[in-house]
Amino acid sequence: MDDEAKIQDVLVVFIVGAIFDIIIGSFIGPTSDIDIASGFTGFSMKTLKENWYSDYRIQDNSQQSFFTIFAIFFPSVTGIQAGANISGDLKDPSTSIPKGTLLSIAITITSYVILVIVPGAVHLREASGYPNELPNNFYLNCSLRVCSEGLYHNANLMQTISLWPYLIYLGCFSATLSTALTSLIAVPKILQRMGQDNIYPFLKYLAKGYGKSNEPYRAHILAILTSSIFIFMGELNAIASFISTIYLCAYALLNLCTFHVAYFKPLGWRPSYKLYNQWLSLAGAIICLTIMILIDKTMSIVVGCMIGFLYMIAAKKKDDINWGSSKQIQQIKTIINNMYKANTVQYHVKNYAPNIMVLSGDPESRKELVSLAHLITNNNGLQMCINVNKEPLVYEEKQLLVKKGVHWLKKSGIKSLYNVLDGIHLDIGVRMMYSCGYGILKPNIILVGYKNNWFDYVDEDIQTYLNTINTANINGLATIIVRFPSTNKSDTTIENSENRKSAMNKKMQYSESEKFHNKPLISEEKEVQSEVFDCFIKIQESQFSFVKKRNNGTVDIWWLFNNGGVLTKFSFNCCAYF
């Protein structure tokens, strides 16, 4: 980079010298009859008026127009990105890039306007170039013959009107080398960064750097080979529309991205220039796309397909690489705005949606419960899985549990929120999660598993379980208690004699105090040791979603209150499979 910058300083001297050489030579005017016969008139308002309006003609068997000429001219003004392309090598990019870019645009536009107006004011469009035709001005008659001089035909026009023609050659070479050096420095840097980001697999080989400055030699070789291929074609005008279309598409996307960021205004969006307006960026994007299509419709379609293909490849990396894109802030602000509106939606039976809070613990440990909630919501309501831990967890442990649960939900194709609460009891966790809901997004159903082996739990756990149901009832939430058959015998039997004896004592105490028609509500040891086979759903461990619909089954309804409170029990005989 240091060597390239030094070379650029030398090249700029020759470029500026060539521009002044043309201006000075134009003011001096023609110095010989040959110059006059070639159409060089010196500064003349008559010449400027004749050349002011367009006169597009047929060249290379095609009618030229504004856009065909624009396609050839446009690549010469694409150097304004040079500062942004080497931003990684600048000491203060945020200051250097805006100032350098605006200054380069001002200098470039001024130079190009001068180099367009000056030749048009001092040189005719066509002339014969024969000095012997000067006396009768026949050198201006090109209507019946093909003239070889003038703005239309003379490829060495700048040398003709300059003071010292050899300086024009040095200026052309310097401008060409300057552009080439800028591209051969900036483009490999971009390719190297893209390879390091591992967005496109075919660029990964270019990620390696060499030396202390991490020079991208591999990317340099690729850039040189690519540019050489176009040079060997021999006619750059033939691919001018392709080059211009790519640049215009890139500028359109750049303007569109800038507008998108400015429109949603993330906290980090702080434009340095107060005169900036977001609609200017949108207008720039529309103009670039319009000109791109007008230049070459076919090439625009080709470039558009290429951009779409590259986007699809990059989109696959969105979960691996977090760019902090403006799309994310758009999603965040959309969610926030919709949340504010959640309390304005009035309830109606037609727009009812089941918002289920699933007391699942680790979702993977209660697959059936989570899957049943998913079947009920059917992506029409909000599903929330809650994992409550009595013991406090450190931040890393909580994040690990959340990541594990979210991964399993995503892998299982279940759309559900998931959160881990620590250092509290289950009933407190339910109250907290309900309080966090807002408007139509509040939970309206709590789904909890049936607690088997009541006598195996301490009184505190039983009280917490009952408090959870009471909390739901107080807050007007429906409660669904799901009873599944145990797949692990240790869940329904007492493993050691001491626990067995303790459970039997608790059971007998409860049975003695709760007699109904002289019959205990809980039977003998048989109830403690047996597995639960009266569950309403048959479970297959390999599947956790309904795969077959059955119409047989019964629905039992009990009236709880005189005003019509209803308790419903769904009872199916193998009606569905998990």
C-alpha positions as CSV (number, residue, x, y, z in Angstrom):
1,M,0.0,0.0,0.0
2,D,2.8,2.4,0.8
3,D,4.6,1.8,-2.5
4,E,1.3,2.1,-4.4
5,A,0.5,5.5,-2.7
6,K,4.0,6.8,-3.7
7,I,3.5,5.8,-7.3
8,Q,0.0,7.4,-7.4
9,D,1.6,10.7,-6.3
10,V,3.9,10.7,-9.3
11,L,1.1,9.7,-11.7
12,V,-1.1,12.5,-10.5
13,V,1.5,15.0,-11.5
14,F,1.5,13.8,-15.1
15,I,-2.4,13.6,-15.2
16,V,-2.7,17.2,-14.0
17,G,0.0,18.3,-16.4
18,A,-1.9,16.7,-19.3
19,I,-5.1,18.5,-18.4
20,F,-3.4,21.9,-18.3
21,D,-1.6,21.1,-21.5
22,I,-5.0,20.7,-23.3
23,I,-6.4,23.9,-21.8
24,I,-3.3,26.0,-22.6
25,G,-3.1,24.6,-26.2
26,S,-6.8,25.3,-26.8
27,F,-6.4,28.9,-25.7
28,I,-3.4,29.3,-28.0
29,G,-5.3,27.8,-30.9
30,P,-4.0,26.2,-34.2
31,T,-0.4,26.8,-35.1
32,S,-0.4,25.4,-38.6
33,D,-2.6,24.8,-41.7
34,I,-2.7,21.1,-40.9
35,D,-4.3,21.9,-37.5
36,I,-6.9,24.1,-39.2
37,A,-7.6,21.5,-41.9
38,S,-8.2,18.9,-39.2
39,G,-11.0,21.1,-37.7
40,F,-9.1,22.9,-34.9
41,T,-10.5,26.4,-34.7
42,G,-9.4,27.6,-31.3
43,F,-12.1,28.9,-28.9
44,S,-15.1,29.9,-30.9
45,M,-18.7,30.4,-29.8
46,K,-19.8,29.4,-33.3
47,T,-18.0,26.1,-32.9
48,L,-19.5,25.6,-29.4
49,K,-23.0,26.2,-30.7
50,E,-22.6,23.8,-33.6
51,N,-21.3,21.1,-31.2
52,W,-23.7,21.8,-28.3
53,Y,-26.6,19.5,-29.4
54,S,-26.3,15.7,-29.9
55,D,-25.9,14.0,-33.3
56,Y,-25.7,10.3,-32.7
57,R,-24.8,8.1,-35.6
58,I,-24.4,4.5,-36.7
59,Q,-21.2,2.9,-35.6
60,D,-20.2,-0.8,-35.7
61,N,-23.6,-1.5,-37.4
62,S,-25.6,-0.2,-34.4
63,Q,-27.3,3.2,-33.8
64,Q,-25.6,5.0,-31.0
65,S,-27.6,6.8,-28.3
66,F,-27.1,8.6,-25.1
67,F,-27.2,5.3,-23.1
68,T,-24.7,3.5,-25.4
69,I,-22.2,6.3,-24.9
70,F,-23.0,6.5,-21.2
71,A,-22.2,2.8,-20.9
72,I,-18.7,3.5,-22.3
73,F,-18.2,6.6,-20.2
74,F,-19.5,5.4,-16.9
75,P,-16.7,3.1,-15.9
76,S,-14.4,6.1,-15.8
77,V,-16.2,7.6,-12.8
78,T,-16.2,4.4,-10.7
79,G,-13.0,5.4,-8.8
80,I,-15.0,7.2,-6.1
81,Q,-15.1,3.9,-4.1
82,A,-11.3,3.7,-3.9
83,G,-11.3,5.1,-0.3
84,A,-14.0,2.7,0.9
85,N,-12.3,-0.3,-0.7
86,I,-9.1,0.3,1.3
87,S,-10.8,1.5,4.5
88,G,-9.0,-1.2,6.5
89,D,-5.7,0.5,5.7
90,L,-6.7,4.0,6.6
91,K,-5.9,5.5,10.0
92,D,-9.2,7.3,10.4
93,P,-11.7,5.9,7.9
94,S,-14.8,7.7,9.3
95,T,-13.1,11.0,8.6
96,S,-10.9,10.2,5.6
97,I,-13.5,8.4,3.4
98,P,-16.3,11.1,3.4
99,K,-13.9,14.0,2.8
100,G,-11.8,12.1,0.3
101,T,-14.8,10.8,-1.6
102,L,-16.6,14.2,-1.8
103,L,-13.4,15.9,-2.8
104,S,-12.6,13.3,-5.5
105,I,-16.2,13.6,-6.9
106,A,-15.8,17.4,-7.1
107,I,-12.4,17.2,-8.8
108,T,-13.5,14.4,-11.2
109,I,-16.7,16.2,-12.3
110,T,-14.8,19.5,-12.8
111,S,-12.1,17.7,-14.9
112,Y,-14.6,15.8,-17.0
113,V,-16.7,18.8,-17.7
114,I,-13.6,20.8,-18.8
115,L,-12.4,17.9,-21.0
116,V,-15.8,17.7,-22.7
117,I,-16.6,21.4,-23.2
118,V,-13.1,22.5,-24.2
119,P,-12.7,20.2,-27.2
120,G,-16.3,21.0,-28.2
121,A,-15.5,24.7,-28.2
122,V,-12.3,24.5,-30.2
123,H,-12.8,21.6,-32.7
124,L,-15.3,20.8,-35.5
125,R,-17.1,17.5,-35.6
126,E,-15.8,16.6,-39.1
127,A,-13.0,17.9,-41.4
128,S,-11.0,16.5,-44.3
129,G,-7.5,17.2,-42.9
130,Y,-6.2,18.4,-46.3
131,P,-4.5,21.8,-46.1
132,N,-4.9,22.4,-49.8
133,E,-8.6,22.7,-49.4
134,L,-8.4,25.6,-47.0
135,P,-8.7,28.5,-49.6
136,N,-12.2,27.5,-50.7
137,N,-13.2,25.9,-47.3
138,F,-13.8,22.6,-49.1
139,Y,-12.2,20.8,-46.1
140,L,-15.5,21.3,-44.3
141,N,-17.6,19.5,-46.9
142,C,-18.0,15.9,-45.6
143,S,-21.5,15.3,-46.8
144,L,-20.5,13.3,-49.9
145,R,-17.3,11.8,-48.6
146,V,-15.9,10.1,-45.5
147,C,-13.6,12.5,-43.6
148,S,-10.9,11.3,-41.4
149,E,-10.5,14.3,-39.0
150,G,-12.7,16.0,-36.4
151,L,-14.3,15.1,-33.2
152,Y,-16.0,12.1,-34.8
153,H,-13.0,10.4,-36.4
154,N,-9.7,11.6,-34.8
155,A,-8.7,9.3,-32.0
156,N,-5.7,11.6,-31.3
157,L,-7.8,14.7,-30.9
158,M,-6.3,15.6,-27.5
159,Q,-2.8,15.6,-29.0
160,T,-4.0,17.9,-31.8
161,I,-5.3,20.7,-29.5
162,S,-2.6,20.4,-26.8
163,L,0.5,22.5,-26.5
164,W,2.9,19.6,-26.1
165,P,1.4,16.3,-27.6
166,Y,3.9,14.0,-25.8
167,L,2.6,15.1,-22.4
168,I,-0.9,13.8,-23.4
169,Y,0.6,10.3,-23.9
170,L,2.2,10.5,-20.4
171,G,-1.2,11.7,-19.0
172,C,-3.1,8.9,-20.7
173,F,-0.6,6.2,-19.5
174,S,-0.7,7.7,-16.0
175,A,-4.5,7.8,-15.8
176,T,-4.6,4.2,-17.0
177,L,-1.9,3.0,-14.6
178,S,-3.5,4.9,-11.7
179,T,-6.9,3.2,-12.3
180,A,-5.3,-0.2,-12.7
181,L,-3.2,0.1,-9.6
182,T,-6.2,1.3,-7.6
183,S,-8.2,-1.7,-8.7
184,L,-5.4,-4.2,-8.3
185,I,-4.9,-3.0,-4.8
186,A,-8.5,-2.7,-3.7
187,V,-10.2,-5.6,-5.4
188,P,-7.8,-8.3,-4.0
189,K,-8.4,-6.8,-0.5
190,I,-12.1,-7.2,-0.9
191,L,-11.7,-10.8,-2.3
192,Q,-9.5,-11.7,0.7
193,R,-12.0,-10.4,3.2
194,M,-14.8,-12.2,1.5
195,G,-12.7,-15.4,1.6
196,Q,-12.0,-14.8,5.3
197,D,-15.7,-14.4,6.1
198,N,-16.3,-17.7,4.4
199,I,-19.4,-16.5,2.7
200,Y,-18.7,-18.1,-0.7
201,P,-16.8,-21.5,-0.6
202,F,-15.0,-20.8,-3.9
203,L,-13.3,-17.7,-2.4
204,K,-12.0,-19.5,0.7
205,Y,-8.7,-20.2,-1.1
206,L,-8.1,-16.4,-1.4
207,A,-8.3,-15.8,2.4
208,K,-4.6,-16.4,3.0
209,G,-2.4,-13.4,3.5
210,Y,1.4,-13.1,3.3
211,G,3.9,-11.0,5.1
212,K,3.5,-8.5,7.9
213,S,0.8,-6.5,6.1
214,N,-1.1,-9.7,5.2
215,E,-0.9,-9.1,1.5
216,P,-3.5,-11.0,-0.6
217,Y,-1.1,-12.4,-3.2
218,R,-3.5,-15.1,-4.3
219,A,-6.3,-12.6,-4.9
220,H,-3.7,-10.4,-6.8
221,I,-3.0,-13.2,-9.2
222,L,-6.8,-13.8,-9.8
223,A,-7.4,-10.1,-10.4
224,I,-4.5,-9.9,-12.9
225,L,-5.6,-13.0,-14.8
226,T,-9.2,-11.7,-15.0
227,S,-8.2,-8.3,-16.2
228,S,-5.8,-9.8,-18.7
229,I,-8.6,-11.8,-20.2
230,F,-10.6,-8.7,-20.9
231,I,-7.5,-6.9,-22.3
232,F,-6.8,-9.8,-24.7
233,M,-10.3,-9.3,-26.1
234,G,-8.9,-6.1,-27.7
235,E,-12.2,-4.2,-27.8
236,L,-13.3,-2.9,-24.3
237,N,-16.3,-1.0,-25.8
238,A,-17.8,-4.4,-26.6
239,I,-18.1,-5.2,-22.9
240,A,-18.8,-1.7,-21.7
241,S,-22.4,-2.4,-21.1
242,F,-21.5,-5.4,-19.0
243,I,-19.1,-3.4,-16.8
244,S,-21.5,-0.5,-16.5
245,T,-24.4,-2.7,-15.6
246,I,-22.4,-4.4,-12.8
247,Y,-21.3,-1.0,-11.4
248,L,-24.8,0.5,-11.6
249,C,-26.3,-2.6,-9.9
250,A,-23.7,-2.3,-7.1
251,Y,-24.4,1.4,-6.6
252,A,-28.1,0.8,-6.6
253,L,-27.7,-1.8,-3.9
254,L,-25.4,0.5,-1.9
255,N,-28.0,3.3,-2.1
256,L,-30.8,1.0,-1.2
257,C,-29.0,-0.3,1.8
258,T,-28.2,3.2,2.9
259,F,-31.8,4.2,2.6
260,H,-32.9,1.1,4.5
261,V,-30.5,1.9,7.4
262,A,-31.5,5.6,7.4
263,Y,-35.2,4.7,7.4
264,F,-35.2,2.5,10.4
265,K,-32.5,4.5,12.2
266,P,-30.6,2.1,14.5
267,L,-28.8,3.6,17.4
268,G,-25.5,3.4,15.6
269,W,-26.7,5.4,12.6
270,R,-25.2,8.8,13.0
271,P,-24.5,10.4,9.6
272,S,-21.6,12.9,9.7
273,Y,-23.3,15.3,7.3
274,K,-26.5,17.0,8.5
275,L,-27.6,17.8,4.9
276,Y,-28.0,14.0,4.2
277,N,-31.6,12.9,3.4
278,Q,-32.7,9.3,3.3
279,W,-34.9,9.9,0.2
280,L,-31.9,11.0,-1.7
281,S,-30.5,7.5,-1.3
282,L,-33.7,5.9,-2.5
283,A,-33.8,8.2,-5.5
284,G,-30.2,7.3,-6.3
285,A,-31.1,3.6,-6.2
286,I,-34.1,4.1,-8.5
287,I,-32.0,6.1,-11.0
288,C,-29.2,3.5,-11.0
289,L,-31.7,0.7,-11.7
290,T,-33.5,2.7,-14.4
291,I,-30.3,3.6,-16.2
292,M,-29.0,0.0,-15.9
293,I,-32.2,-1.3,-17.7
294,L,-32.1,1.4,-20.3
295,I,-28.4,0.7,-21.2
296,D,-28.9,-3.0,-21.8
297,K,-32.1,-5.0,-20.8
298,T,-30.6,-8.4,-21.5
299,M,-27.4,-7.7,-19.6
300,S,-29.5,-6.3,-16.7
301,I,-31.3,-9.6,-16.5
302,V,-28.1,-11.5,-16.5
303,V,-26.5,-9.4,-13.8
304,G,-29.7,-9.6,-11.7
305,C,-29.7,-13.4,-11.9
306,M,-26.0,-13.4,-10.8
307,I,-26.8,-11.1,-7.9
308,G,-29.7,-13.4,-6.9
309,F,-27.6,-16.5,-7.1
310,L,-24.8,-14.9,-4.9
311,Y,-27.5,-13.7,-2.4
312,M,-28.9,-17.2,-2.1
313,I,-25.5,-18.6,-1.2
314,A,-24.8,-15.8,1.3
315,A,-28.3,-16.2,2.9
316,K,-27.3,-19.8,3.9
317,K,-24.6,-18.2,6.2
318,K,-27.0,-15.9,8.1
319,D,-27.1,-18.2,11.1
320,D,-23.3,-18.6,11.2
321,I,-22.4,-15.0,10.7
322,N,-24.1,-12.1,12.4
323,W,-23.6,-8.9,10.3
324,G,-25.7,-6.7,12.5
325,S,-27.7,-5.8,9.4
326,S,-30.4,-3.2,9.0
327,K,-32.8,-6.1,8.4
328,Q,-32.4,-7.1,12.0
329,I,-33.2,-3.6,13.3
330,Q,-36.3,-3.6,11.0
331,Q,-37.4,-6.9,12.6
332,I,-36.8,-5.5,16.1
333,K,-38.8,-2.3,15.5
334,T,-41.6,-4.2,13.7
335,I,-41.9,-6.5,16.8
336,I,-41.9,-3.5,19.2
337,N,-44.5,-1.6,17.2
338,N,-46.7,-4.7,17.0
339,M,-46.3,-5.3,20.7
340,Y,-47.6,-1.7,21.4
341,K,-50.7,-2.6,19.3
342,A,-51.3,-5.9,21.1
343,N,-53.5,-4.4,23.7
344,T,-55.7,-2.6,21.1
345,V,-57.0,-5.8,19.5
346,Q,-60.4,-6.5,20.9
347,Y,-61.2,-10.1,21.7
348,H,-63.8,-12.0,19.6
349,V,-64.6,-15.6,19.4
350,K,-63.7,-15.6,15.7
351,N,-60.2,-14.4,16.3
352,Y,-59.5,-16.5,19.4
353,A,-56.0,-18.0,19.4
354,P,-54.7,-20.4,22.0
355,N,-51.6,-19.0,23.7
356,I,-50.2,-21.9,25.7
357,M,-47.7,-21.7,28.5
358,V,-46.1,-25.2,28.6
359,L,-44.5,-26.1,31.9
360,S,-42.1,-28.3,30.1
361,G,-38.8,-28.0,31.9
362,D,-36.2,-29.1,29.3
363,P,-38.4,-29.5,26.2
364,E,-36.5,-32.6,25.0
365,S,-37.3,-34.3,28.4
366,R,-41.1,-33.8,27.9
367,K,-41.4,-34.3,24.1
368,E,-44.9,-35.5,24.3
369,L,-46.2,-32.5,26.3
370,V,-44.5,-30.0,24.0
371,S,-45.7,-31.8,20.9
372,L,-49.3,-31.8,22.2
373,A,-49.1,-28.0,22.8
374,H,-47.8,-27.6,19.2
375,L,-50.8,-29.6,17.9
376,I,-53.2,-27.4,19.8
377,T,-51.7,-24.1,18.7
378,N,-51.1,-25.3,15.1
379,N,-49.0,-22.2,14.6
380,N,-52.2,-20.1,15.1
381,G,-51.4,-19.2,18.7
382,L,-48.4,-18.5,20.8
383,Q,-46.6,-21.4,22.5
384,M,-44.1,-20.8,25.3
385,C,-42.1,-23.5,27.0
386,I,-40.9,-22.7,30.5
387,N,-38.1,-24.3,32.4
388,V,-38.1,-23.4,36.1
389,N,-35.1,-24.3,38.2
390,K,-35.2,-24.0,42.0
391,E,-31.5,-23.5,42.2
392,P,-29.9,-20.4,40.9
393,L,-27.8,-20.7,37.7
394,V,-24.9,-18.7,36.4
395,Y,-25.4,-16.8,33.2
396,E,-23.4,-19.4,31.1
397,E,-25.5,-22.3,32.4
398,K,-28.7,-20.5,31.6
399,Q,-27.6,-19.6,28.1
400,L,-26.5,-23.2,27.5
401,L,-29.9,-24.5,28.6
402,V,-31.7,-22.0,26.4
403,K,-29.5,-22.8,23.4
404,K,-30.1,-26.5,23.8
405,G,-33.8,-26.1,24.1
406,V,-34.1,-23.8,21.2
407,H,-32.0,-26.1,19.1
408,W,-34.3,-29.1,19.9
409,L,-37.4,-27.1,19.1
410,K,-36.1,-25.9,15.8
411,K,-34.9,-29.4,14.9
412,S,-38.3,-30.9,15.8
413,G,-40.1,-28.3,13.7
414,I,-42.0,-26.8,16.7
415,K,-42.5,-23.1,16.7
416,S,-42.3,-22.1,20.4
417,L,-40.7,-19.6,22.6
418,Y,-38.4,-21.0,25.3
419,N,-37.1,-19.4,28.5
420,V,-35.3,-20.6,31.6
421,L,-36.1,-19.2,35.1
422,D,-33.8,-20.0,38.0
423,G,-33.8,-19.5,41.8
424,I,-37.6,-19.6,42.1
425,H,-40.5,-22.1,42.5
426,L,-42.7,-23.2,39.7
427,D,-45.8,-21.2,40.9
428,I,-43.8,-18.0,41.1
429,G,-42.4,-18.6,37.6
430,V,-45.9,-19.0,36.2
431,R,-46.9,-15.7,37.8
432,M,-43.9,-14.0,36.4
433,M,-44.3,-15.3,32.8
434,Y,-48.0,-14.3,32.9
435,S,-47.2,-10.8,34.0
436,C,-44.7,-10.5,31.2
437,G,-47.4,-11.1,28.6
438,Y,-49.2,-8.2,27.1
439,G,-52.6,-7.9,25.5
440,I,-53.5,-10.6,23.1
441,L,-50.1,-12.2,23.6
442,K,-50.8,-13.1,27.3
443,P,-51.0,-16.8,27.9
444,N,-54.6,-18.1,28.2
445,I,-53.9,-21.7,28.7
446,I,-51.4,-23.5,31.0
447,L,-50.4,-27.0,29.9
448,V,-48.9,-29.1,32.7
449,G,-48.1,-32.7,33.1
450,Y,-50.0,-34.9,35.6
451,K,-47.9,-35.4,38.7
452,N,-47.6,-39.2,39.2
453,N,-46.6,-40.8,42.6
454,W,-47.9,-38.1,44.8
455,F,-46.6,-39.9,47.9
456,D,-43.0,-39.7,46.6
457,Y,-42.9,-35.9,46.8
458,V,-42.4,-33.7,49.8
459,D,-45.3,-31.5,50.9
460,E,-43.6,-28.4,49.5
461,D,-43.5,-29.8,46.0
462,I,-47.2,-30.8,46.1
463,Q,-48.1,-27.3,47.5
464,T,-46.1,-25.7,44.6
465,Y,-47.9,-27.8,42.1
466,L,-51.3,-26.9,43.5
467,N,-50.3,-23.2,43.8
468,T,-49.5,-23.3,40.0
469,I,-53.0,-24.4,39.2
470,N,-54.5,-21.9,41.6
471,T,-52.4,-19.1,40.1
472,A,-53.7,-20.0,36.6
473,N,-57.3,-20.0,37.9
474,I,-56.9,-16.6,39.7
475,N,-55.6,-15.0,36.5
476,G,-58.4,-16.5,34.4
477,L,-56.2,-19.0,32.6
478,A,-57.5,-22.4,31.5
479,T,-55.5,-25.3,32.8
480,I,-54.9,-28.5,30.9
481,I,-53.4,-31.4,32.9
482,V,-52.0,-34.1,30.6
483,R,-51.4,-37.6,31.9
484,F,-49.0,-39.7,30.0
485,P,-48.0,-43.3,30.7
486,S,-44.6,-43.6,32.3
487,T,-41.9,-45.2,30.1
488,N,-39.5,-45.6,33.1
489,K,-40.6,-48.0,35.7
490,S,-38.6,-46.2,38.4
491,D,-41.0,-43.3,38.0
492,T,-43.9,-45.2,39.3
493,T,-42.4,-47.7,41.8
494,I,-40.3,-47.3,44.9
495,E,-36.8,-48.5,44.4
496,N,-35.8,-49.2,47.9
497,S,-37.6,-50.6,50.9
498,E,-37.3,-47.5,53.0
499,N,-38.9,-45.3,50.4
500,R,-41.5,-47.9,49.8
501,K,-42.4,-48.1,53.5
502,S,-42.5,-44.2,53.7
503,A,-44.8,-44.0,50.7
504,M,-47.0,-46.7,52.2
505,N,-47.3,-44.9,55.5
506,K,-48.2,-41.6,53.7
507,K,-50.7,-43.5,51.6
508,M,-52.4,-45.2,54.5
509,Q,-52.6,-42.0,56.5
510,Y,-54.3,-40.2,53.6
511,S,-56.6,-43.2,53.0
512,E,-57.7,-43.3,56.6
513,S,-58.5,-39.6,56.7
514,E,-60.3,-39.6,53.3
515,K,-62.9,-42.4,53.5
516,F,-65.8,-42.4,51.2
517,H,-68.5,-44.9,51.9
518,N,-66.0,-46.8,54.0
519,K,-63.8,-47.3,51.0
520,P,-60.3,-45.7,50.8
521,L,-59.8,-43.4,47.8
522,I,-56.3,-45.0,47.3
523,S,-56.0,-48.7,47.2
524,E,-53.3,-50.8,48.6
525,E,-49.7,-51.3,47.5
526,K,-50.9,-52.2,44.1
527,E,-51.6,-48.5,43.3
528,V,-48.1,-47.5,44.2
529,Q,-46.3,-50.2,42.2
530,S,-48.5,-50.3,39.1
531,E,-47.8,-48.3,36.0
532,V,-50.4,-46.0,34.6
533,F,-52.0,-47.6,31.6
534,D,-55.3,-45.6,31.5
535,C,-53.8,-42.7,29.7
536,F,-55.8,-41.3,26.7
537,I,-52.9,-41.3,24.3
538,K,-50.6,-44.1,23.1
539,I,-47.0,-43.0,22.7
540,Q,-44.3,-44.1,20.3
541,E,-40.9,-42.8,21.3
542,S,-39.8,-42.5,17.7
543,Q,-42.6,-40.0,16.9
544,F,-43.9,-37.0,18.7
545,S,-46.7,-35.7,16.4
546,F,-50.0,-37.0,15.3
547,V,-49.7,-38.9,12.0
548,K,-53.2,-40.4,11.7
549,K,-56.6,-39.0,12.5
550,R,-59.2,-41.1,14.2
551,N,-62.8,-40.1,14.7
552,N,-63.7,-42.6,17.5
553,G,-63.6,-41.4,21.1
554,T,-65.7,-39.8,23.8
555,V,-65.8,-36.4,25.5
556,D,-67.0,-36.3,29.1
557,I,-68.4,-33.1,30.5
558,W,-69.2,-32.3,34.2
559,W,-71.1,-29.2,35.4
560,L,-69.1,-27.7,38.3
561,F,-71.3,-24.7,39.2
562,N,-74.9,-23.7,38.8
563,N,-73.9,-20.9,36.4
564,G,-72.5,-23.3,33.9
565,G,-68.8,-23.8,34.8
566,V,-67.6,-26.8,32.8
567,L,-64.9,-29.4,33.3
568,T,-64.1,-31.4,30.2
569,K,-62.3,-34.7,30.0
570,F,-61.2,-36.0,26.6
571,S,-61.0,-39.8,26.6
572,F,-59.7,-41.5,23.5
573,N,-58.8,-45.1,22.9
574,C,-55.6,-45.0,20.8
575,C,-57.2,-42.3,18.7
576,A,-53.8,-40.8,17.8
577,Y,-50.2,-41.5,18.0
578,F,-47.3,-39.5,19.2
